[in-house]
């Protein structure tokens, strides 16, 4: 098994989050396009409903965009500098706060997804999609000067982590080195409260820690919220996706909940306001669908226009 939070975070964002399916989350933290701070606005955002109390705006950062200078060693096509990378800092996971870097090695048909946390680095090396998808995973311990909000230094040999995925013609990555600088990225904040039953237990009140992003692309505007929530006594990774009139919650290993009724979600100049019941989706035949309630506000740390 891969280290805690590595495959669960990657799979949840790739497979469950509607924003990712629309190409929003993958573009969320490009070092070349991100802008931050409450002075930035979400294109097409509506105003906060009358009487709604928003959390305090995140202080405007003074640093530049997030950057990475990572190099991997391995077979031809994979070896060399990581390019076209999107960096995300302050990412919650069940194993602690992480920094992620999604980028390309020399061969544009390959990708590497790097997760860095205190004392460890994991690398998902993959190619293709659907029936042609192949993947190998690697891990190492050579991480120093790690701070989830600021960056890290990496100089580590890599050891393969066994998975059930097909490897195809992918070779073996042997090491990774370099640095990540989080620049002006900020985590944002959330006053969202959750209640109700799920297949594995009752939801706790809120998300802690949490990372909130406003995203504007050709698909429109949205807010993505990633955080840990208690399900019964178990910390569980949650992805909350908000777009005008749509609210969804994906819980790692514990179901997908959605509501698309009018006025359940409103984008604001600094984030989103929601108040809705969400019905469990993809329920097994004969099983009862659970209903959860989500209400409150999210204030974005990183605001992205792409």
C-alpha positions in Angstrom: 0.0 0.0 0.0 1.1 3.6 -0.7 1.8 6.0 2.2 -1.3 7.4 4.0 -3.1 10.0 1.9 -1.2 9.5 -1.3 -3.5 7.3 -3.4 -6.6 8.2 -1.5 -6.1 12.0 -2.2 -5.1 11.4 -5.8 -8.0 9.0 -6.5 -10.6 11.1 -4.8 -9.7 14.3 -6.7 -9.3 12.4 -10.1 -12.3 10.1 -9.9 -14.9 11.7 -7.7 -14.7 15.4 -8.0 -16.9 17.0 -10.6 -14.5 19.9 -10.9 -11.7 17.6 -11.9 -14.0 16.0 -14.6 -14.5 19.5 -16.0 -10.8 20.3 -16.1 -11.1 22.8 -13.2 -9.1 21.3 -10.3 -6.2 20.2 -12.4 -5.7 23.8 -13.5 -6.3 25.2 -10.0 -2.8 26.1 -9.0 -0.6 26.6 -12.0 2.5 28.6 -11.0 2.1 30.6 -14.2 -1.5 31.6 -13.9 -2.6 31.8 -10.3 -3.5 35.0 -8.7 -4.4 35.3 -5.0 -6.1 37.5 -2.4 -9.5 38.9 -1.8 -9.0 41.7 -4.3 -9.4 39.2 -7.1 -13.0 38.3 -8.0 -14.7 35.3 -9.5 -16.0 36.2 -13.0 -19.8 36.2 -13.0 -20.1 35.8 -9.2 -23.3 37.0 -7.6 -23.4 39.0 -4.4 -23.9 37.5 -1.0 -27.6 37.1 -0.1 -28.9 39.8 2.2 -28.2 39.1 5.8 -25.5 36.5 5.1 -22.4 36.7 7.3 -19.2 35.9 5.5 -16.0 34.9 7.2 -13.1 37.4 7.3 -11.3 37.8 4.0 -7.9 36.1 3.8 -5.0 38.7 4.0 -3.5 39.5 0.6 -0.2 37.7 0.1 2.9 39.6 -1.0 4.9 36.8 -2.7 4.9 35.6 -6.3 3.2 32.5 -7.7 4.0 29.0 -6.6 7.0 27.4 -8.4 8.8 24.1 -8.5 12.2 23.0 -9.7 12.1 19.2 -9.5 14.1 16.6 -11.5 13.4 12.9 -11.6 15.9 10.1 -12.5 14.7 7.1 -14.5 14.2 5.8 -18.0 14.3 7.8 -21.2 11.3 10.0 -21.5 10.8 10.2 -17.8 14.3 11.5 -16.7 14.9 15.2 -16.4 13.2 18.3 -15.2 9.4 18.3 -14.4 7.6 20.9 -16.5 4.1 22.4 -17.1 3.5 21.8 -13.4 0.6 22.8 -11.2 1.6 23.3 -7.6 -0.9 23.1 -4.7 0.1 23.8 -1.1 -1.6 23.3 2.3 -3.4 20.2 1.1 -5.2 18.3 3.9 -4.8 14.5 4.0 -5.3 11.8 6.6 -1.5 11.6 6.9 -1.0 15.4 7.5 -0.7 18.5 5.4 0.8 18.0 1.9 2.2 19.9 -1.1 1.3 18.4 -4.5 3.0 18.9 -7.9 1.3 17.6 -11.0 3.6 17.9 -14.1 5.2 16.4 -17.1 8.6 14.7 -17.5 10.4 14.9 -20.9 7.8 12.8 -22.7 4.5 14.8 -22.9 2.6 11.6 -23.0 3.7 10.9 -19.4 2.9 12.6 -16.1 4.2 12.6 -12.6 2.0 13.5 -9.6 4.3 14.3 -6.6 3.0 14.5 -3.0 5.4 16.0 -0.4 4.9 16.0 3.3 7.1 16.1 6.4 9.7 13.4 6.0 8.3 11.7 2.9 7.7 12.1 -0.8 5.6 9.9 -3.1 5.4 10.0 -6.9 2.7 8.6 -9.1 4.1 8.1 -12.6 1.4 7.4 -15.3 0.3 7.5 -18.9 -2.9 7.1 -20.9 -6.5 7.1 -19.8 -9.4 4.6 -19.5 -8.5 1.2 -20.9 -5.0 2.4 -21.8 -4.1 3.8 -18.3 -0.9 2.5 -16.7 0.7 3.6 -13.5 3.7 3.0 -11.2 4.0 4.5 -7.7 7.2 5.3 -5.8 8.1 6.6 -2.3 11.1 8.1 -0.5 12.1 9.8 2.7 14.5 12.6 1.6 12.4 15.7 2.4 13.8 18.6 4.4 12.7 22.1 5.4 9.1 21.1 4.8 6.4 23.6 5.6 3.0 23.0 3.9 2.4 26.7 3.5 5.8 27.7 2.2 7.6 24.8 0.4 10.2 22.0 0.8 13.6 20.7 -0.3 13.6 17.2 -1.8 16.6 14.9 -2.4 15.5 11.3 -2.2 16.1 7.8 -3.8 12.7 6.2 -4.7 11.5 2.7 -3.9 8.5 1.3 -5.8 5.2 0.9 -3.9 3.2 -2.1 -5.0 -0.2 -1.4 -6.6 -2.8 -3.3 -8.6 -2.5 -1.0 -11.6 -1.1 -2.2 -14.9 2.5 -1.0 -15.5 2.5 -1.2 -19.3 5.9 -0.1 -20.6 6.6 2.4 -17.8 10.1 2.1 -16.4 11.3 2.6 -12.9 11.9 6.0 -11.3 15.0 5.9 -9.1 15.2 9.3 -7.5 13.7 12.8 -7.2 15.4 16.1 -6.2 14.8 19.8 -6.2 12.6 22.3 -4.4 9.0 23.6 -4.2 8.2 27.2 -3.3 4.5 27.9 -2.4 4.8 31.6 -3.2 1.5 33.5 -2.6 -0.7 30.5 -2.2 -3.0 30.6 0.9 -5.4 28.0 2.3 -8.5 30.1 2.7 -11.1 29.4 5.4 -14.4 27.7 5.9 -17.4 28.0 8.3 -19.2 25.1 6.6 -21.1 22.8 9.0 -22.2 19.3 8.2 -24.8 17.0 9.7 -26.5 13.8 9.0 -25.8 10.1 8.5 -23.5 8.5 5.9 -23.0 4.8 5.1 -20.0 4.7 7.6 -21.2 7.0 10.4 -22.6 10.4 11.3 -20.8 13.5 10.0 -18.9 15.8 12.4 -19.5 19.5 12.4 -16.8 21.0 10.2 -13.7 20.7 8.1 -10.3 21.0 9.7 -7.8 21.5 8.2 -9.2 23.0 5.0 -8.1 24.3 1.6 -10.4 26.5 -0.5 -9.9 27.7 -4.1 -11.9 29.9 -6.4 -11.6 28.8 -10.0 -12.7 30.6 -13.2 -12.2 28.8 -16.5 -14.0 28.6 -19.9 -16.4 26.2 -18.1 -17.5 29.0 -15.7 -16.8 29.8 -12.1 -16.6 27.4 -9.1 -15.2 26.9 -5.7 -13.4 23.7 -4.6 -13.0 22.9 -0.9 -10.7 20.1 0.3 -10.7 19.2 4.0 -10.8 16.6 6.7 -14.1 15.8 8.4 -15.0 13.3 11.2 -17.2 10.4 10.0 -18.1 8.8 13.3 -14.7 8.6 14.9 -12.7 8.4 11.7 -11.0 11.4 10.0 -12.1 11.3 6.3 -11.0 13.3 3.3 -13.9 15.4 1.8 -14.1 17.3 -1.5 -16.8 19.9 -1.7 -17.6 21.4 -5.1 -19.7 24.6 -5.5 -21.0 26.2 -8.6 -24.0 28.3 -9.1 -27.0 26.2 -8.1 -25.0 23.0 -7.6 -23.4 21.6 -4.4 -21.7 18.2 -4.1 -19.7 16.4 -1.4 -17.4 13.4 -2.1 -16.3 11.5 1.0 -13.3 9.2 0.5 -14.7 5.6 0.7 -18.0 6.9 2.1 -20.2 8.1 -0.8 -21.0 10.9 -3.1 -23.8 13.5 -2.2 -25.4 16.1 -4.5 -28.0 18.7 -4.8 -28.8 20.7 -8.0 -31.9 22.6 -6.8 -32.1 26.3 -7.4 -30.5 28.6 -4.8 -28.6 25.8 -2.8 -25.3 27.4 -3.6 -24.3 31.0 -4.4 -20.9 32.3 -5.5 -19.7 35.4 -3.7 -16.8 37.8 -4.6 -14.6 35.9 -2.1 -15.9 32.4 -2.2 -19.3 30.7 -1.8 -22.4 30.5 0.5 -24.3 27.2 0.7 -27.4 25.9 2.6 -28.8 22.6 1.3 -29.8 19.0 1.9 -27.7 16.6 -0.3 -28.9 13.1 -1.4 -26.5 10.2 -1.6 -25.9 9.1 -5.2 -25.1 5.8 -6.8 -26.8 3.8 -4.1 -26.9 0.0 -4.4 -30.2 -1.5 -5.4 -32.4 -1.9 -2.4 -30.3 0.3 -0.2 -31.7 3.5 1.4 -30.1 6.8 0.2 -28.7 8.9 3.0 -29.3 12.6 3.3 -26.8 15.1 4.7 -27.1 18.8 5.3 -24.4 21.4 4.6 -24.5 25.1 5.4 -22.2 28.0 5.8 -19.5 30.0 3.9 -16.1 29.3 2.3 -13.5 32.0 1.7 -10.9 31.3 -1.0 -7.2 31.6 -0.4 -6.1 31.0 -4.0 -8.1 32.5 -6.8 -7.4 31.2 -10.3 -8.3 32.6 -13.7 -7.4 30.3 -16.6 
